[in-house]
């Protein structure tokens, strides 16, 4: 595997060159003395990790990292600073998801250790990305289908920023994984979109079905009955990869991309507090499909 690309940004050339010497044996190291040059480098190269000095003229480190956040979400961001006040660190974590902090004067082994951890986080982020199936996030699908506007999303993301500090701290402590944190962030974002009246629950579940790859013939049913979406909390839909479609008698009919085991089905029913009937794209779930038709004709 080719070495990962790392970008170091510092207006102090001496410090910049020293960091490059420490890291260049293991990584391809790009350097920039200002934010504009750094952004230009990122446009032309896949940067796995960026280290930005906080105190720079013009665009400071936090401002630079903030500009990289949306366009390069997988890139790991680290801040470099001689100023260790907690307020600065909290601002960086809340605003730009800083994944590491290097204090001046730094030690070579400390830099290597922090960068290694950052690269491991980058690799985990790439592994968790659903690149094999080309899946997009639910929010991406909502934007694509015009269910929400970019301005609405930007406003909600700003409101959401204060909750990221706790998540980053929990990841650092090993309490939750980056994947669990990202899923929680998306859930919170979606719930805020609903609370503000920007999105309807049934449309969200429709987008979730698109994300899961539920058969097209099932998709129209998802948004045809608005009250159905309320019967399955979104966190359970995420947890078990199921989408509510309809009800039959006392059962909730859900769509799934593949058949569910009896054990998993029981676990869902126990947590949901009602019986479920599972329909899926696979022909292997004939029993559930037949059960749905039997109950539907009886009701």
Secondary structure, 3 states (H helix, E strand, C coil): CCCCEEEEECCCHHHHHHHHHHHCCCCEEEEECCHHHHHHHHHHCCCCEEEEECCCCCCCHHHHHHHHHHHCCCCEEEEEECCCCHHHHHHHHHHHCCCEEEECCCCHHHHHHHHHHHHHHHHHHHHHCCCCCCCCCHHHHHHHCCCCCHHHHHHHHHHHHHHHHHHHHHHHCCCCCHHHHHHHHHHHHHHHHHHCCCCCHHHHHHHHHHHHCCCHHHHHHHCCCHHHHCCCCHHHHHHHCEEEEEEECCEEEEEECCCCCHHHHHHHHHHHCCCEEEEECCHHHHHHHHHHHHHHHHC
